[in-house]
Amino acid sequence: MGGYVIKGYISRIKFSGGLCVDLSNDSLFVIIGPNNAGKSATLAEIRDLVSSKSSPTLLLSDLELVRNSSLDDIRAQLSPAKNEQGNYNIAGHHFADGSLNHWWSEAGGGIGGVLTTLLISNLDTRSRLGDCDPPASFNARNRHAADHPFQRMYADDSLEQKTSSAVKRAFKRDLVIHRAASQNIPAYIGDRPKKSKGEESISRSYLDRLEKLDQLEKQGDGIRSFVSIVGRVITENRSIQLIDEPEAFLHPPQARLVAEIVASEAGGRQTFIATHSSDILQGLLGSHPNRVSVVRLARTKNGGRADLLTSADIETLWRDPILRFGKVLDGLFHDGVVVTEADGDCRFYETIMAASTSIEQRNDLHYTYSGGKERIPVLVKALRCLKVPVATIVDFDVLNAENPLRRIVDAHGGDWSKIEPDWTALKNSVEEGSAFVSGDKFKEQIKKILIKIPPGGIVPKDILAEVKKLTRNASPWDFAKNSGLRAINTGQSTRQANALLSSLKALGIFVAPFGQMEGFCRTLDMKGSRWVEEVLRRDLCNDPELADARTFVAEIAAYLGDTNGASPKHRRLSRPTTLM
């Protein structure tokens, strides 16, 4: 590799809110959070503070830099750029030897603009696209002169082959450097031409075939951004890499691949990544989870908050199949998560939320579902461990048994001993009520239904429906699931039920007050996905029958807004979470 080699790393970062993070020289430090939480700004402040401790900052209060290279070694590398007066001229920066001494001493604070450039690779989205324009030729006699990835690939074809292999994995096309150009060094994309016997990389016959390939600088943003990132990661010497939104312009599999390459090729170097993509996080975790630390930024009423997920925390969570194969990690990039039992619940509650609140009032929420009550605690625990505010919506029959309700309460950080008395009273009230069919009554009515079945053939659908309806009414909890609070006796029982639901709400557990989502619109005689499809065709903002649903989701939005301390924006429905 060409270029100057100045070794150093950031050993500690201090956030304005008080969080201090200790780092090693090969840390993969990931900055995540909702939109406008300050991810990209944090990268910019890292670079500013390395350059000058007097730089104004908002998100960071300080950082500590370890200088590994000796001053003599730096002087030796920079000597070709030194003039007769003893001053240096590097990349348009003019400075005296005394400045170099000041910058590279601990007392100097920052290390100055030119050394910052030599120490830090700053890969923002704009510079990545420009990276693919053909760079100028360079002085091959000066081993430090090659400062661009294509220049380094030109000087070392093994770097070109390694980069090309990564590009081919993502786009099924080779990256080929033109080695016979004079003023600049262009790159091409396509199937690498095969050399005939006696041909060289600079043979005119070979170049004629090469120049028929697509010019890299004329390709789309995705392939140019990918080439820039992997090219710099593979060919550069800089000790610190700042990569802003590496997922930009890339499809999810390509984003995951670029993260895997960054993690694999950045050994011995620090990498700071600002991202809003779970694919990037998964790619890093899949390669080197022990090196990954995550700071999640969030907006609050007082400005902002930073929460740390250590390498040990991340590695432990990564072993959980829910995180590896589900969509739970997507919640990291939003202000809060709403967990429901099923896909239909997810669609209904999110659509009601979106329709009944203004854009300014909508929360930036991620909606996902667990696939059943038993799996809810696992999701909630994972999200809370990731420092993400979470609310759970469950059907009324979650109150039927101590578990999984107790585990859901524990996952939300609640104290079951304080919940149990009201829960026991509610359970007894439901099971002692008379609003359901008794055993004797059930036998009598089932006989009447069975008599209707004609001899031979199949059982008619209408008779099956009668049996199912009677079966639901034979259980007090089936009745409660269809009725909610209506299944509770009035008086003391109702007061205890309301106290229980209020205690659960305070934890972020919202029980459907009318049994289940279908209870919000009883004029539709259907269930599940058919009910959701029909109800969502209504005027969700004004339909009087859906007023209770609008109130219910407003309480959830208020809870997550208070928990996060922010005023975020809404997010569209996520794809289903697949749990193992």
C-alpha positions in Angstrom: 0.0 0.0 0.0 1.2 3.5 -0.7 0.5 6.7 1.2 1.8 8.0 4.4 1.6 5.8 7.5 0.8 7.7 10.6 -0.4 5.5 13.5 -2.8 6.5 16.2 -6.2 5.8 17.6 -9.0 7.2 19.7 -8.8 5.6 23.2 -11.9 7.4 24.7 -14.9 9.3 23.5 -16.9 11.5 25.9 -20.5 12.4 24.9 -22.0 15.6 26.1 -24.6 13.8 28.2 -21.9 12.1 30.3 -21.4 8.8 28.5 -17.7 7.8 28.2 -16.7 5.0 25.9 -13.3 3.3 26.0 -12.0 2.0 22.6 -9.2 -0.2 21.3 -7.2 0.4 18.1 -9.4 -2.1 16.1 -12.8 -1.1 17.5 -15.8 -1.2 15.2 -17.8 1.6 16.7 -21.3 2.0 15.4 -23.5 5.0 15.9 -27.2 4.4 15.4 -30.5 6.0 16.2 -33.6 7.6 14.7 -33.4 10.2 11.9 -31.9 13.5 13.0 -30.6 12.1 16.2 -27.0 13.3 15.4 -25.3 10.2 13.8 -23.6 12.0 11.0 -22.9 15.0 13.1 -21.1 12.8 15.6 -18.7 11.6 12.9 -18.0 15.2 11.9 -17.3 16.1 15.6 -14.9 13.2 16.0 -12.8 14.5 13.1 -13.0 18.1 14.3 -11.9 17.2 17.8 -8.9 15.2 16.5 -7.9 18.2 14.4 -8.5 20.8 17.1 -9.6 20.5 20.7 -11.0 24.0 20.5 -13.5 23.0 17.8 -17.1 23.8 18.8 -19.1 20.7 19.4 -22.6 19.8 20.5 -22.8 16.0 20.8 -19.2 15.2 22.1 -17.4 16.9 24.9 -14.0 15.5 24.4 -11.9 12.6 23.0 -8.5 11.2 23.8 -6.0 10.3 21.1 -3.1 7.9 21.4 -0.2 8.7 19.1 1.6 5.5 18.1 4.0 6.8 15.4 7.2 8.5 16.5 7.8 12.0 15.5 11.1 11.0 13.8 9.2 8.4 11.7 6.7 11.1 10.6 9.5 13.5 9.7 11.2 10.8 7.6 8.0 10.1 5.7 7.3 13.8 5.1 10.9 14.6 4.1 10.3 14.5 0.3 7.7 17.3 0.8 10.2 19.5 2.7 11.7 22.6 1.0 15.0 24.3 1.4 13.6 26.5 4.1 12.6 23.5 6.2 8.9 23.9 5.6 6.5 21.2 4.4 4.0 21.4 1.5 1.5 18.5 1.6 -1.8 18.5 -0.3 -1.8 22.3 -0.3 -1.0 22.5 3.4 2.1 24.6 4.2 3.5 24.3 7.7 6.8 24.5 9.6 8.6 21.8 11.4 7.8 23.5 14.7 4.1 23.0 14.0 4.7 19.3 13.4 6.3 19.0 16.8 3.4 20.9 18.4 0.7 18.8 16.7 2.2 15.4 17.6 2.8 16.2 21.3 0.1 15.5 23.9 0.3 19.1 25.0 -0.8 20.2 21.6 -4.3 19.0 21.9 -5.4 18.6 18.3 -3.1 17.4 15.6 -3.7 20.0 12.9 -5.6 19.7 9.6 -2.9 18.1 7.5 -2.1 15.3 10.0 -5.8 14.8 10.5 -6.1 14.1 6.8 -3.2 11.6 6.9 -4.6 9.9 10.0 -8.3 9.8 9.2 -10.1 8.5 6.2 -13.4 10.4 5.9 -15.9 8.6 3.7 -19.1 10.6 3.6 -21.7 9.9 0.9 -20.6 12.8 -1.3 -16.9 12.0 -1.4 -17.6 8.4 -2.2 -19.3 9.2 -5.4 -16.5 11.4 -6.5 -14.0 8.7 -5.6 -14.7 6.9 -8.8 -13.6 9.7 -11.1 -10.2 8.8 -12.6 -7.5 10.1 -10.3 -4.4 11.8 -11.7 -1.2 9.8 -12.4 1.4 9.8 -9.6 5.1 9.6 -9.0 5.7 5.9 -8.8 9.2 6.5 -7.5 7.8 8.0 -4.3 6.1 5.2 -2.3 4.0 7.7 -0.4 2.7 9.4 -3.5 -0.2 6.9 -4.2 -3.0 8.4 -2.1 -6.1 7.2 -4.1 -7.4 3.6 -4.2 -7.0 3.4 -8.0 -3.4 4.7 -7.7 -2.6 2.0 -5.2 -4.3 -0.7 -7.3 -2.3 0.6 -10.3 0.9 0.1 -8.3 -0.1 -3.3 -6.8 -2.3 -5.6 -8.9 -3.0 -7.8 -5.9 -5.0 -4.9 -4.4 -7.0 -4.6 -7.6 -7.7 -8.4 -7.6 -8.9 -8.3 -4.0 -11.1 -5.3 -4.6 -12.5 -6.7 -7.8 -13.4 -10.0 -6.0 -15.5 -8.0 -3.5 -17.2 -6.0 -6.3 -18.0 -9.2 -8.2 -19.6 -10.7 -5.1 -22.0 -7.7 -5.0 -22.6 -6.9 -8.7 -21.4 -10.0 -10.6 -18.9 -7.8 -12.5 -15.1 -7.3 -12.4 -13.4 -4.0 -11.5 -10.5 -3.4 -13.9 -7.8 -0.7 -13.7 -6.5 0.8 -16.9 -2.7 0.6 -16.7 -1.7 2.4 -19.9 -3.3 5.8 -19.3 -1.1 8.9 -19.1 -2.8 11.8 -17.4 -5.2 9.8 -15.2 -6.0 6.3 -14.0 -9.6 5.2 -15.0 -11.4 2.1 -13.9 -13.8 -0.1 -15.8 -16.7 -2.5 -14.8 -17.5 -5.7 -16.7 -16.1 -9.1 -17.5 -12.3 -8.8 -17.2 -10.8 -9.4 -20.7 -8.7 -12.5 -21.0 -5.1 -12.0 -22.2 -4.0 -13.8 -25.3 -0.6 -15.4 -25.4 2.0 -12.7 -25.3 -0.4 -9.9 -24.3 0.4 -7.6 -21.3 -1.9 -5.2 -19.4 -0.5 -2.4 -21.5 -0.8 -4.2 -24.9 -2.9 -2.2 -27.3 -5.0 -5.3 -28.3 -5.8 -6.0 -24.7 -6.6 -2.3 -24.0 -9.0 -2.2 -27.0 -11.1 -5.0 -25.4 -10.8 -3.3 -21.9 -12.0 0.0 -23.2 -15.2 -1.6 -24.5 -16.3 -2.2 -20.9 -18.4 0.3 -18.9 -16.6 3.3 -17.4 -16.9 3.2 -13.7 -17.4 6.9 -13.3 -20.6 6.6 -15.5 -22.2 3.9 -13.4 -25.0 4.3 -10.9 -24.6 5.6 -7.4 -24.8 2.2 -5.8 -21.8 0.6 -7.5 -19.7 3.7 -7.2 -20.4 4.0 -3.5 -19.6 0.3 -3.0 -16.3 0.5 -5.0 -15.2 3.6 -3.0 -15.8 2.0 0.4 -14.3 -1.4 -0.3 -11.5 0.2 -2.3 -10.4 2.5 0.5 -10.9 -0.2 3.2 -8.7 -2.7 1.3 -6.0 -0.3 0.0 -5.6 2.5 2.6 -3.1 2.9 5.4 -5.0 5.4 7.5 -5.5 4.3 11.1 -9.0 5.7 11.6 -11.9 5.3 9.2 -15.1 7.4 9.4 -17.9 5.9 7.2 -21.2 7.8 7.0 -24.2 5.7 5.9 -22.4 3.0 4.1 -25.8 1.6 3.1 -26.6 4.6 1.0 -27.6 3.6 -2.6 -27.3 -0.1 -1.8 -29.8 -3.0 -1.7 -29.9 -4.8 1.7 -27.7 -7.8 0.6 -25.1 -5.4 -0.7 -25.2 -3.3 2.4 -24.7 -6.4 4.5 -21.8 -7.5 2.3 -20.1 -4.1 2.5 -20.3 -4.3 6.3 -18.8 -7.7 6.3 -15.9 -6.5 4.1 -15.3 -3.4 6.3 -15.2 -5.6 9.4 -12.9 -8.2 7.9 -10.5 -5.8 6.2 -10.3 -3.2 9.0 -8.2 -5.3 11.4 -5.7 -3.1 13.2 -7.6 0.1 12.3 -10.5 1.8 14.1 -13.7 2.2 12.2 -16.5 4.6 13.1 -19.8 4.0 11.2 -23.0 6.1 11.3 -25.9 4.1 10.0 -29.6 3.7 10.0 -29.5 0.2 8.5 -29.9 -3.0 10.4 -28.3 -4.8 7.4 -25.1 -2.9 8.2 -25.2 -3.8 11.8 -25.9 -7.5 11.0 -23.0 -7.6 8.5 -20.6 -6.3 11.2 -22.0 -8.6 13.9 -21.8 -11.6 11.5 -18.1 -11.0 11.0 -16.6 -9.7 14.2 -19.2 -9.3 17.0 -16.5 -9.1 19.7 -15.1 -5.9 18.2 -18.5 -4.2 17.7 -19.7 -1.5 20.2 -22.9 0.4 19.5 -24.0 3.8 20.8 -27.6 4.6 20.2 -28.5 8.3 20.0 -32.0 9.5 20.8 -33.7 12.9 20.9 -35.1 13.9 24.3 -36.8 17.0 25.7 -33.5 18.1 27.0 -31.6 17.7 23.7 -30.3 14.2 23.3 -29.2 11.0 25.0 -26.5 8.4 24.2 -26.7 4.8 25.4 -23.9 2.3 25.0 -24.2 -1.4 24.0 -20.9 -3.0 24.7 -19.2 -5.7 22.6 -20.1 -8.2 25.3 -23.8 -7.1 25.3 -23.9 -7.2 21.5 -22.3 -10.6 21.3 -24.7 -12.1 23.8 -27.7 -10.7 22.1 -26.4 -11.8 18.7 -26.6 -15.5 19.8 -30.4 -15.1 20.0 -32.1 -16.3 16.8 -34.7 -13.5 17.1 -32.0 -10.9 16.6 -30.2 -12.9 13.9 -33.2 -13.7 11.8 -35.9 -11.3 12.7 -36.6 -7.6 12.3 -36.1 -6.7 16.0 -32.8 -4.8 15.1 -34.8 -2.5 13.0 -36.2 -1.0 16.2 -32.8 0.4 17.0 -33.3 3.0 14.3 -36.6 4.4 15.5 -37.8 6.2 18.6 -39.8 3.3 19.9 -41.3 -0.1 19.0 -44.8 -1.4 19.2 -45.1 -5.2 19.6 -48.3 -7.0 18.8 -49.3 -10.6 18.8 -50.1 -11.0 15.1 -49.6 -9.4 11.7 -53.3 -8.3 11.5 -53.0 -6.5 14.9 -49.8 -4.8 13.6 -51.5 -3.5 10.4 -54.7 -2.3 12.2 -53.1 -0.4 15.1 -50.4 1.2 12.9 -52.9 2.3 10.3 -55.2 3.7 12.9 -52.3 5.6 14.4 -51.2 7.0 11.1 -54.7 8.1 10.1 -55.8 9.6 13.4 -52.8 11.9 14.1 -51.2 14.8 12.2 -47.8 14.5 10.7 -46.4 16.7 13.5 -47.8 14.5 16.2 -47.0 11.1 14.8 -44.3 9.0 16.5 -41.4 7.5 14.6 -42.4 4.0 15.6 -41.4 0.6 14.3 -44.2 -2.0 14.4 -43.6 -5.7 14.6 -45.3 -8.8 15.8 -44.3 -11.8 17.9 -46.4 -14.6 16.5 -48.0 -15.3 19.8 -48.1 -14.2 23.4 -45.4 -16.7 24.5 -42.8 -15.0 22.3 -43.6 -11.4 23.4 -41.3 -11.4 26.5 -38.3 -12.4 24.3 -38.8 -9.5 22.0 -39.4 -7.0 24.8 -36.3 -8.1 26.7 -34.2 -7.8 23.6 -35.5 -4.3 22.8 -35.1 -3.0 26.3 -31.6 -4.4 26.4 -31.0 -2.4 23.2 -32.2 0.7 25.1 -35.2 1.0 22.8 -38.6 2.2 24.3 -41.2 -0.5 23.7 -44.9 -0.9 24.1 -46.8 -4.1 23.9 -50.4 -4.6 22.7 -52.1 -7.9 23.8 -55.6 -9.3 23.7 -57.7 -9.4 26.8 -57.2 -13.2 27.3 -53.6 -12.6 28.2 -55.1 -12.2 31.7 -56.3 -15.8 31.7 -53.1 -17.3 33.2 -50.2 -16.1 35.3 -47.9 -17.0 32.4 -47.1 -15.5 30.0 -48.5 -12.4 31.6 -46.0 -12.5 34.4 -43.1 -12.9 32.0 -44.4 -10.0 29.9 -44.5 -7.9 33.1 -41.0 -8.9 34.0 -39.7 -8.2 30.5 -41.2 -4.6 30.8 -39.3 -4.2 34.1 -42.4 -4.5 36.3 -42.9 -6.0 39.8 -45.3 -8.9 39.6 -46.0 -8.8 43.3 -47.6 -5.4 42.8 -49.7 -6.6 39.8 -50.8 -10.0 41.2 -53.6 -8.9 43.7 -55.6 -7.1 41.1 -54.9 -9.8 38.5 -56.2 -12.5 40.8 -59.3 -10.5 41.6 -60.0 -10.0 37.9 -59.4 -13.6 37.0 -61.8 -14.7 39.7 -64.4 -12.2 38.6 -64.3 -13.5 35.0 -64.4 -17.2 36.0 -67.2 -16.7 38.5 -69.4 -14.7 36.1 -72.5 -16.0 34.5 -72.2 -14.5 31.0 -71.1 -17.8 29.5 -72.7 -21.1 28.7 -72.6 -23.6 31.6 -71.6 -27.3 31.1 -75.2 -28.6 31.2 -76.4 -25.8 28.9 -73.6 -26.6 26.5 -74.6 -30.3 26.2 -78.2 -29.3 25.6 -77.4 -26.8 22.9 -74.8 -28.9 21.2 -77.4 -31.7 20.8 -79.8 -29.4 19.1 -77.1 -28.4 16.7 -75.9 -31.9 15.9 -79.5 -33.0 15.1 -79.4 -30.6 12.1 -76.5 -32.5 10.4 -77.9 -34.4 7.5 -76.9 -38.1 7.1 -73.9 -38.8 4.9 -71.7 -36.2 3.2 -69.9 -33.4 4.9 -71.0 -31.2 7.7 -72.4 -27.9 6.4 -70.4 -24.7 7.1 -73.3 -23.0 8.8 -73.6 -25.8 11.3 -69.8 -25.8 11.9 -70.0 -22.0 12.6 -72.8 -22.6 15.2 -70.6 -25.2 16.9 -67.6 -22.9 17.0 -69.7 -20.0 18.4 -71.2 -22.2 21.1 -67.7 -23.5 21.9 -66.4 -20.0 22.4 -69.2 -19.1 24.7 -68.6 -22.3 26.8 -65.4 -20.8 28.2 -65.4 -17.7 30.3 -62.1 -16.6 28.8 -63.3 -17.2 25.3 -66.2 -15.0 26.2 -63.8 -12.4 27.8 -61.6 -12.3 24.7 -64.7 -11.3 22.7 -66.0 -8.9 25.3 -63.1 -7.5 27.2 -64.1 -5.4 30.2 -67.8 -6.2 29.5 -67.1 -9.7 30.9 -66.3 -8.2 34.3 -69.0 -7.7 36.9 -69.7 -4.1 37.8 -68.7 -2.5 41.1 -65.6 -3.7 42.9 -64.6 -6.1 40.1 -64.6 -3.3 37.5 -62.6 -1.0 39.7 -60.0 -3.7 40.3 -59.9 -4.5 36.5 -59.3 -0.8 35.7 -56.6 -0.7 38.3 -54.9 -3.7 36.8 -55.1 -2.3 33.2 -53.7 1.1 34.5 -50.8 -0.6 36.2 -50.0 -2.5 33.0 -50.2 0.6 30.9 -47.7 2.3 33.2 -45.3 -0.5 32.2 -46.0 -0.2 28.5 -48.4 -3.2 28.3 -51.7 -2.2 26.7 -54.6 -4.7 26.9 -57.3 -4.4 24.3 -60.2 -3.1 26.4 -62.9 -4.8 24.2 -61.1 -8.2 24.1 -59.2 -8.0 20.8 -58.9 -5.7 17.9 -62.2 -6.9 16.4 -63.9 -5.5 19.5 -63.3 -1.9 18.3 -65.7 -2.5 15.4 -68.4 -5.0 16.2 -70.6 -4.3 13.2 -68.3 -6.3 11.0 -69.2 -10.0 11.5 -65.7 -11.4 10.6 -62.3 -11.9 12.1 -58.6 -11.8 11.4 -57.3 -10.6 8.0 -60.7 -10.2 6.5 -61.8 -8.0 9.4 -58.6 -5.9 9.0 -59.2 -5.5 5.2 -62.8 -4.4 5.7 -62.2 -2.0 8.6 -59.3 -0.3 6.9 -61.6 0.8 4.1 -63.5 3.0 6.5 -62.9 6.6 7.3 -60.4 5.9 10.0 -60.2 9.5 11.1 -63.9 10.2 11.6 -65.8 6.9 11.8 -67.5 7.1 15.2 -67.3 3.4 15.8 -63.5 3.6 15.7 -63.3 6.4 18.3 -62.2 4.0 21.0 -59.5 2.6 18.7 -58.2 6.1 18.1 -58.1 6.8 21.8 -56.3 3.5 22.5 -53.5 4.1 20.0 -53.2 7.7 21.2 -52.4 6.4 24.7 -49.7 4.2 23.2 -48.2 7.1 21.3 -48.2 9.3 24.4 -46.5 6.5 26.5 -43.7 6.1 24.0 -43.3 9.8 23.5 -43.0 10.3 27.3 -40.6 7.3 27.6 -38.4 8.6 24.8 -38.8 12.2 25.7 -39.0 13.2 22.1 -41.5 14.3 19.4 -40.7 11.9 16.6 -42.3 11.1 13.3 -44.2 8.0 12.1 -42.7 5.0 10.2 -44.5 2.8 7.8 -45.3 -0.8 8.7 -42.3 -3.2 8.8 -42.3 -6.6 7.3 -43.2 -9.5 9.6 -40.8 -10.6 12.3 -39.9 -14.3 11.9 -39.0 -15.8 15.2 -37.3 -19.1 15.9 
